[in-house]
């Protein structure tokens, strides 16, 4: 049993990890930047250590400072959360070399899935389909043009170290490909310190489906079902739900079992341990393709917890302590329906411009089947330095309709003043007739924001 864990993150995920540790009687150490001195995770942890100034590259991305804090506090393990250093194999290696357990996959597994190009190669080797595309990194624009000519437009240029929609550009002809190639490389370099990109066929208006996996240190890997993450804006997820309404349609019904098995095959090929997510896209003809593996806990993990009854962060801790999985695939039971809405400090009527500042009033919804994961409170100042997410609103019901009705009610109760938020935008999504029917793909938000539908959002502001 760990006695003390350092949480190498901030915001709602740091709070989530600290709570899981407390329930296991594990002491916690928070690290924070100067601007986060009054953040909730600092207040909840047993100890807190400042690791630098507000820019992430001077604090949360500084491996040396995090390791120094871990050694000063004499911790047994480090939980990286998501983002920042959570998928950094070198960080995992450094932790192990310092006799500090890294709560996540091994560095070997992360190296096998180091970037999206390597992940594609591993998936192919495991017999899982990937979209047609380049064989590894594309080194120059001429090579990019050659790949695009071979597979045909439209194509997607993707950063190999990408995430959160950064370093991605769609191209429909040679001109947009050349421009997008250089833009994606520059963006990737700034965001990830790696300018490498690859190219794959763009599957237009697909469904984005991901499978949650858990693997112990004894080779057992299971999946905990799918999440539908198709409601996105600029490749960033907005609403997630499980189970996916897509699989209720007759021609897609058989995909759940096949995709779940493929997710496990990919994880097994990488000797994966701890929590992770295998992402796929599904086209309208019921063809599916592997996208990538997220080698960490996901923002949207709570909805899986709601329908399976399995605490994923607790499971991460237990696996890192050497405990075997207590359940097999056949033991996993799915019950009910869960939806998550990400609440961001952004102005939906000004191109979703971030809205940092002091929260004047804060009242979060409650009641049966409503959960809020957040680090916000009245008087908290949202810094302009980091992601704009205030929190995650999760609802659970016996079926999809009940979960949606609870979400609509909960959004109506959520009160945040002092900053702009996306609450009204989320209300518009929940009231949209296509969303209510479960008929949507990754172009849904663009459709919602265009034409007459924008009036619905404005009415709710």
N, C-alpha and C positions, 0 to 999 in steps of 0.2 A: 504494500500500500504506500502510495506517495504521501509524504508528510507536508510538502510545500511545492506549489506549482507557480511559476511565473507566467503571466498572460502577456504575450508580446503583441498587443493590439490595443484598440481603443473602441469607444462607441458601444453600440448595443451588443455586439458579439463579445466584447470583453466582459460586459455585465452578465451575459448568458453563461459564459465559461465560469466566472466567479461563483455564480449561483449553483452550478452543477458541482463545483468543488466543495462548496459549503455543505451540500447535502451528503457528501461523502466524507465530511469532517477533514477535508484537506485545506490547509492554510494557503492563502493566495498572496501573490506579490503583483502589484500593478506597476507598469512603467508608463510614463507620460511625458509629453512635450510641455514646454512652458505654457502654451496656450490652453492645455488641457488640465491645468492644475485643479480646477473645480469640477471636473467631469465626474459623472456618477461612478464610473469604474474605479476611480481613485478613492472615492469615499467608501465604497463597499469592500475593497480589498483589505486584508490584514496589514499589509505594508505597501508603501508606494515609493518609487524612486524616479526622479526626473532624469531623463536621458538626453535632453537637448532642446534646441529651439523648435519652433512650430513647423518649418518645412520637414516633410517626411524624410528627405535624404539627410537631415541633420538629427533625426531622432528615431522614428519607427523603422527606418530602413538601415540603421547603423548596427550591423551585426556585433561589432566590437563593444558598443555601449550596452547592448542588450545582454551579451555574455558577461560583461563586467558586473552588471546589475544582478544577474543570476548568481554569480560567484559571491558577491557581497552578501546577498540574501541567503546563500547556501540552499538553493532549491534542488529538488529531485528531477524536475522536468519543466519543459517550456511548452505551452500551447500557443500556436501562432495565429489561431482564428482563421479568417479569410483575408485575402488581399495582402499587402505589404510583403512579408517574407514567408508566407504560408506555403508557397510552392517552390521555394528556393532550396535546391538540393545541397548547395554549399553550406547553407545555414544549418540544415539537418546534420551534415557531416561535422560541422564545427561543434554542434551540441554534443554529438556522440563522442567526439575526441576529448571533450571536457567532462565526460562522464555525466552528462545531463541528458535525460531522455527527451526525445523530440516526439510530441504527441501528434502523430501524423504518419504518412507512409515512410518507408525507409528511403534513404538517399538513392539506393540502387533502383527502387521502383520509380522514383521521380526522374532519375536519369533515363530510364527506359521510356518514359513518357515526357522527356524534357521539354520538347516543344511539339507543336501541332504536326509538323512534318514527320517527326519521328513516330508520333502516335499513329499517324496514318499508315506508316510502314508496318508497325506492330499489328495494327488491326487487320491489314491485308494478310499478314503471316498467320493470323489466327482464323482467317477465313471469313472475316466480316467485311461487308461492302463499304467502300468509301466513294465519295463523288469523284468523277474523273478529274485529273489535275496533274500538277507537276510532280516530279520525283524529287522531293526535297526542296531546298531553298533555291529561289530564282535569283541569280547573281546580277543580272543587268536587264535593261529594258528590251533588248533584242531577244534575249531568252524568254522574257515574258510574252512578247509578241508571238514567238514560235509556239509556246504552249497554248496561247489563246486560239491561234489558227488551228491547232490540232484538235482541241476539244470543242471549239465553237463558242461564240458569244451567246448570252452574257456570261461573264466570269466574275469571281470574287477574289480580290487580292487580300491576303490575310497575314498578319504578323505571326511568326512562329511562336513568339512568346506572349501572344496577345491575350486579352481578356477585357470584359466590360465594354465591348464594342470599339475599343481603340485599335488603331492600326488596321482598319478594315475599309475597303473601298470596292464598290461595284463598278464594273466597266462593261459597256455595251458596244464599243467600237475601239479601233486602234488609238484614236486621239485620247479618249477617256482612260484607256488602259495605261498609256504612257504617263499621263498626269497623275492618275490614281496610284501608280506604282511608286513614284517618287514621294507623293504625299503620305502614303501608308508607311513607307520606310522612315521618313522623318518623324512621323507621329510615334512609330514604334520605338525608335531610338530614344525619344524624349520620355516616353512612358515606361519603357522596360529596360533601357540600356542595351537593346538588341534590335538592330535594324533589319534583321532577316525576315523575308516574306516568302510565301508560296502562293500558288494560284490553283483554284479549283473551279469546277463548273458551278455556276450559280443556279441553284434550284429555286425557282421563283415561287413566292407565296407558299412556302412550306409550313409544316407544323414542327415546332421545336419540342422534342420529347426527351427527357433525361431520366436515367435510372439511378437511384441511390444504392450504393454498394457498401458492404462492411466486410472486412477481411481480418482474421486473427493471425497470430504468429505461427500457427500450426497448419496453414494451408487451406483453411476453410473459408470460403467466400460465399456470401449470399447477397441477394438484392432485396430491397424493401419497396419495390413497386416503382411506378413512374410518376413524374410530375410534368404537367403541360406548362411550358414557359413561352408559348407562342405570342402572348400579348407583350410586345416589345416596342420601344421607341429608340431609334438609332442603335439597334442591336443591344440595348440594355433592357433587362426584364422589368416589367411594370406590375403585372399580375401573374400569379402562379396558382395552379390548382391540382389536386389529385383526388380521385383518379381522373385521367384525361377524358373529356367528353368525346374525343375523337374515336376512342375504342368502343363506343356504344354503337357506332355505325357498322353495318353488317360487313362491308368489305375490309374494315380495319380490325375486326374483332380478334383475329388470329395473331395479330402483330405483337400483342402484349407478351405472350409467352416466348415468342421467337426473339424479341428484342431483349427481354430479360436474360435469356440464355446467352445471347451474344455479349451483353454487358459483362457477365461473369467470365466468359471466354477471354475477353480482352484483359480483365483484371488478373486472371490466372496467368496469362502470357507475360504479364509484367511482374508476377509474384507480389501482387498488391497487398498491403496491410492497412488497417485502420479504415477511416471513412473516406469515400470519394464519390464522384458522380460521373457516369458515362453518358455523353450527350449524343443525340441523333437528330437528324431531320427526316421528315416523312413527306413524300409528295402526294398529290391528289390521286395517284394511281396505286397507292398503298405500297410504294417502294420506299425503303428506308436506307439511310446511309450513316455511318459513324462520323462524328464530328471531332470530338476530343474527350479527354478525361480531365476533370477538375480534381486535382489531387489535394483536397481539403474539405472541410465542412462548407456547405453552401449557405448563402443568405436565406434561401427558401426551405431550409431543412425542417422548420417547425410544422409544415403541413404534413410531411411524412410522419413526424412524431404523432400528430393528432390521429391519423387513420390507422397506424400500426400499434400505438401505445408504447413505442420503443424510444427511450431518451437517447438521442444520437450522441450528444456531448458526453453523457455518462458512459456510453459504450466506447467512445474514443479513449476516455481515461482508463477504463478497465482493460481494453486491448493493449494500451501502452504499458500497463502494469503487468502484462504477460498473461492475463486471463483469457481462456478460450471463449469463443462464442458459445452461448448457452442454448442457442436455437439453431435448427437446420432450416433449409428453404421451405420445407413442408410445414414448419411450425409458424411461419409468418402469416398472420391473419390481417386482412384489410376490412375495416369497418367504417362506413359513413363516407363523408366528403368534406374536404377542407380547402379553403381559399386563402391566399395571402395577398394583401395590397401593400406595396411599398409607399410609405409616406415620406416625401422629400420636401426640403425647404427650397422650393422652386416656384416660379411664377408661370403657371400654364398659359397665361394670356400674353406673355412676353417671351415667347420661344423657350420657355422653361429655364429662364435665366436663374442661376442660384440666388437665394435670398438669405444670406447669413445675417446674423444679428441676435438681439436678446429676445427670448420668448417671454412675453408679458403674462399671458394667461395660458395655463395648460390643464386640460381636462380630458382624460382618456376614457373611452367607453368600457363597459363591463357587462356583466350578465352571463348567463349560461351559454357556453359555446363560443365565448369571445376571449381572445388572448392578445396582449400587446407586448412585444419585445422592443424595448427602447432604452435610451440613456438620457432622454430629455426630461425636463421638469421646469416649472415656472421659475423664471429668473436665470435659467441656463442660457449662455451665449453660444450660438452656433458659429464656429470659426469659419472663415472663408478658405481655409487651407486644405480641407479634406472633403471627402464625399458628402453630399448634401442630405443623405438619408437621416431622417429624424427617428424613424422606427418602422416596425412592421405590424400591421393589423391582420390578425388571423382569426377566421371563424370556422366553426365545425358544426355540421348538421348530419342528420341521419341520411340525407340525400343531397344532391346538388342544389335543388331549389331551396331547401332549408338553409344551406350554407350561404347562398346568395342573399336570401332575405335577411339573414342575420348580419351579413356584411353591409347591406344597404342601411340597415338600422344603425349599426355601429359607426359607419362613416358619418351619419347624421348627428351622432352624439359627440364625435371627436371635435374638440375645440382647442385651437392653437391661435393665439394672437401675437402680434409683434413682428412676425415674419410671414411671407407668403408660403403657402403649402399647396400640394397637389391633391388635397382631399376632394375638392370639387371635380377635378379631372377623374379621379377614381369613381366618384358617384356617377359620372356620365357613362363610364365603362359599364358599371353594374346595371344601369338602366337601358343600355343599348339592346335592342331586340335580337341582334345577331349573337351578342355575347350570351344573352339569356338562353338562347337555343343551343349554345355551344358550337356555333358555326363561325369559326374564325381561324386565321392563320397569322403569319408574322407581318402581314401588311395591314392588320386590323386597325392599329392606332393611326396610321396615315389616313385611312378611310374615315375614321372617326373625326379627325382634325380637319377634314376637308369639307367644303360645301355647307349644306344646311345643317349637318350634324354638329358643327361647331356652336350653333345657336343653343344646343342643349347644354353644353358646358357653360356658356355664358349665363344661362338662366340660373344655373346652380351656384354661381359665384356670389 
